[in-house]
Amino acid sequence: MNTKREDIRNIAIIAHVDHGKTTLVDELLKQSGVFRENQEVAERVMDSNDIERERGITILSKNTAVVYKNTKINIIDTPGHADFGGEVERVLKMVNGVVLLVDAFEGAMPQTKFVLKKALALKLPVIVCINKIDRPEARPDEVIDEVLELLIDLGASDEQLDCPFLFASARDGYATYNIDDEPKDMVPLFETILDYIPAPEGDPDAGTQMLISTIDYNEYVGRIGVGKVDNGTISVNQDVVVVNHHDPDKQKKVKISKLYEFDGLNKVEVKEAGIGSIVAISGIADISIGDTICSPDNPVPIEFQKISEPTIAMQFVVNDSPFAGQEGKFVTSRHLRDRLFRELNTDVSLRVEETDNTDSFKVSGRGELHLSVLVENMRREGYEFAVSKAEVLYKKDENGKQLEPMETVYIDVPDEFTGTVIDKLSQRKGELRNMGMSNGGYTRLEFSIPSRGLIGYRGEFLTDTKGNGIMNTAFDCYAPYKGDIQYRSQGSLIAFETGEAVAYGLFNAQDRGTLFIGPGEKVYSGMVIGQNAKTDDIELNVCKTKHLTNTRSSSADEALKLTPPRILSLEEALDFIDTDELLEVTPKSLRIRKKILDPKLRKRSNFQ
């Protein structure tokens, strides 16, 4: 018989990127007494790895738990970026309601729509929290109307439309029921969660049933499955069967060796857990997302949404440049292979395939950001390798016609830049779907564009809008192939010989375009040292020194003035490279090079 477990609430915090999810979780942890009075706590304590902290984004969803009025509230902090949408889809299976966070100035953004749609489809109750009301330009009343419109557009039920609205400032640590109430603390939010989010229910006497929604990985214990106990109880040393809804043949008998529950930021070992508890299980070797852990006498899998397929791929290649092996710690194909396959333990939206060439691996992900985070992580760990330009993954329809992934792009730009943005995206096969006024002199544009049209566009977009534009993308569907796109209208400047760049050689080269290197940097033949102002590739000798003569003239002794080089970040370099180029990635440097280094062979291949 189904019973409710009143001492537990399971919620997920969902929002668009940068609307304050992680900051809100920080405050909930602080105000529920997880930390000691005098304990030093890092800002955004939930963002656990370095890249998350530096970029200010959440990449992996995190579990935590707080206790309020003897009720345990399990909270899941989810990513806001579309590239990590796979994370959000899965964790919503574990919870009984969501807190939707909306910025009091920006209002409902594309990703708000994406995550809310997922929550409504699962019939989850929603608490809307208007965050950042302390901003001087906040417009909470208008944002409430926007959220209600969005709920109606997404077909919310009457109960979902009747959701509570709260006003908060996560940074200052308060939430209120009305905009005019005196700000104190987060109690209104805690109370609303207890009142409005239903307690988890299930049958405690039935056989064990638990769906694995997230995978964690630890070098010492291997894969850790995280999920919610739907029915029955689960205990240490219990014999269970692993089954999967999408793989009917899968039946594997295993034993639960360790069981953890979440308490604040820590995992606490427990002997058993009942319905509604979110637990972590270790000791099952190849456990994966979507598996159901059941008791042997009634192995019934829980339905589970398939994870979205990757849309974009890159080649990861062993570095074979003249400078190979000088800066990296792990350089061989074995190192590269082991590291990529290890990433699959935790990242389920990723695919790694071996190719005919043993030195090259095809890695597919959800977007450029998804893959660039992997490249950055590997680089920091001491790996040295090369990556190709990102390419999209095509499909065939039943008539054998080629289909390609399409994305919906939402752009907010100041009015004076709209013409430039529309022109650029039209060249990349984008179709303008909608155009309207946004707040504060901004125009909101909505495009449908092939995924490959966005490769390499972000950097260009920021330049075109002088850093004032906001661009958000979400995967739409597969549609017929739209025709060829020219990615780059400018060619590359290529080093002619191996050596050290000198000021004299660079001075003569800088008239040809924008340089990426400065004096004293080592270069090799076939390495890209800059961007040509025209469409062709040009080879230049930047190692050339000045011939000395015994005649003196006033002009000969003038100092050379060099323009500072343009130093590319990892994203900019990935955006810049063309289809016949590779990006050499080492712990210390990023170098762009041609795939074929020899100039004669390179020219021949262009004619074939």
Residue, then its C-alpha position, 0 to 999 in steps of 0.5 A: m500500500n502506498t504511503k507518504r513519507e512526511d519527513i522528506r522533501n525532494i526538490a531541484i533548483i532549475a533556472h537559466v544560466d547565471h540566475g543565481k541557483t548555486t548562490l541560493v543553495d549556498e544560503l539554504l545550506k548556511q541558514s539551515g545550520v549545516f556550517r558551524e558559526n565560525q566555519e570558513v565557507a567558500e563562495r558558491v560552495m557547490d561548484s566543486n571543480d576549478i573550471e566551474r569556479e572560474r567560469g561561474i557556471t555549474i557543469l555537473s548537477k550536485n546533491t545536497a541536503v538540509v534539515y528544517k523543522n525535522t524535515k530533510i530537504n534533498i536539494i539538487d543544484t542543476p546546470g543552466h547551460a543548454d550543453f549540459g541539459g542532459e544533466v537536468e533531464r535526468v535529475l528531475k526523475m528524482v524529485n517531487g517538485v522544482v524551485l524555478l529561479v527567474d532573474a528579476f531583470e532578465g525575466a524568462m530566458p530560453q533555458t528557463k523555458f527548456v527546463l520548465k518544459k521538462a518539469l511540467a511534462l513530469k507533472l511536477p509542482v513549481i515554486v517560482c522564485i523571483n531572484k535578484i530583486d535587490r538589483p536597481e533595474a529589477r522589474p518583478d511585476e513584469v517578470i511575474d506576468e512573463v512567467l505566467e505567460l510562459l506557463i500558459d504557453l507550455g500547457a501547464s495544468d490549473e494546479q501548476l498555474d496556481c503556483p506560489f511566487l516568492f521574492a528573493s535576493a540569494r546574495d543577501g540571503y532573504a526571501t519574502y512572500n510579498i515584494d513589500d515585506e521586510p527582508k529577513d531570511m530564507v524561512p518563507l522559502f523553507e516554509t513554502i517548500l514544506d507546504y507546497i512540495p508533496a512528500p514522496e510516496g511509495d510502498p514500503d512493503a513492496g520489493t525494492q525499486m530504485l532508478i539510477s539518475t546520476i553517476d558519480y565516480n571516485e578513483y577508490v571505489g569506482r562508479i557510484g550510482v545516485g537515485k531515489v528509492d521509489n518502493g521498498t527499502i534498500s540495505v547494505n549486503q542486500d542481493v539485488v538485480v540490475v535491470n533497464h527499461h531500454d535494454p530488456d535483456k539486461q539482468k545482473k545479480v549484484k550485492i549492495s556493498k555500501l550505501y550513503e545518504f546526503d547530509g549537507l555537503n557530505k555523504v554519510e554511510v547508512k545501513e538502510a534507506g526507505i522510500g523517498s530517500i535519495v541515496a548513493i550506492s557503490g560497489i556495482a562495477d558497470i552501473s549506468i544511468g537509467d538502470t533500475i535496482c530491484s529485488p530479485d523476486n520482482p525485477v520491474p524496471i522503471e521507465f526512463q527517458k533516453i538521454s539526448e544524443p550528441t550533435i557535434a563531434m571532434q577528433f582528438v589526435v596524438n600530437d605529432s608536431p615538431f614540438a611534441g612531448q616537450e610540455g605534456k606529461f601524458v602524450t601517447s595514444r594509450h594515455l589519451r585513450d584511457r583518459l577519454f574512456r574514463e570520462l565516460n564514467t561520469d559524463v553520459s552525454l559523451r560518446v568516444e569512438e575508436t577510428d581506423n587510425t590508432d592515434s585518433f579518437k572521435v569524441s561527440g558531445r552536446g555542444e562546443l562548450h561541452l567539448s571545450v570543458l573536456v579539453e580544458n580539464m585534460r590540459r590541466e591534468g598534464y595531457e598533450f594532444a591535438v583536436s580538429k575543428a568541431e563538425v556536426l553529426y548528420k543523420k539519414d531519413e527513410n528516403g536516404k536524404q541527409l538531415e542535420p541538427m538545427e538549433t533555435v537561437y535567441i539573441d538580445v542585442p542593443d538596437e544598433f547592432t541588429g542589422t549586423v547580427i541578422d546579416k551574419l546569421s543569414q550568411r550562416k543559413g540562419e532564418l529569422r523567426n521572430m523579432g521584438m523589443s526587449n527591455g532597455g533599448y535591446t531587441r530580441l531576435e529568434f533564429s532557426i539555424p543549423s548547428r554547424g552555422l554556430i560553430g565559431y560564431r560566438g567570438e565573432f558575435l561578441t566582437d560585432t556587438k562590442g560585448n553587449g549581446i547575449m546569445n542563447t541556444a537550444f537544440d530544436c530538431y533534425a531537418p534537411y541539409k541546408g547547403d554549404i557554409q563558408y566558416r572563415s572569410q580570412g586565411s591564415l598566416i603560416a610560419f615558413e621555417t622552424g626557429e625563433a620569432v624575431a622582432y624584425g621578421l614580425f615587423n614585416a609580417q604584421d602588415r599582412g594581418t593580425l599576429f598571434i605570437g610575439p618575439g622570442e616564441k618558438v615556431y615551426s614550419g606549418m604552424v599558424i602564426g596569425q590571421n591574414a587580412k585576405t582570403d588566402d593562406i600566406e607563408l611568412n618567414v618570421c625568423k628572418t633577421k636583419h642583414l648587417t652592413n657597414t654603412r650607417s644611415s639615419s633610417a636604419d637605426e629606427a626602433l621597430k614598433l610591433t603591434p601587440p599580438r592577439i592571444l587566443s583563449l581555448e574557445e577562441a582558438l577552437d572557433f578560429i581553426d579551419t577544417d584543414e587545421l588542428l589545435e595543438v593543446t599542451p598544459k602550457s601552450l595552445r598552437i594552431r597548425k596545418k594538418i599537413l605541415d609540409p608546404k609542397l604536400r599541402k598545396r598538392s592536397n588542395f588540388q586533388 
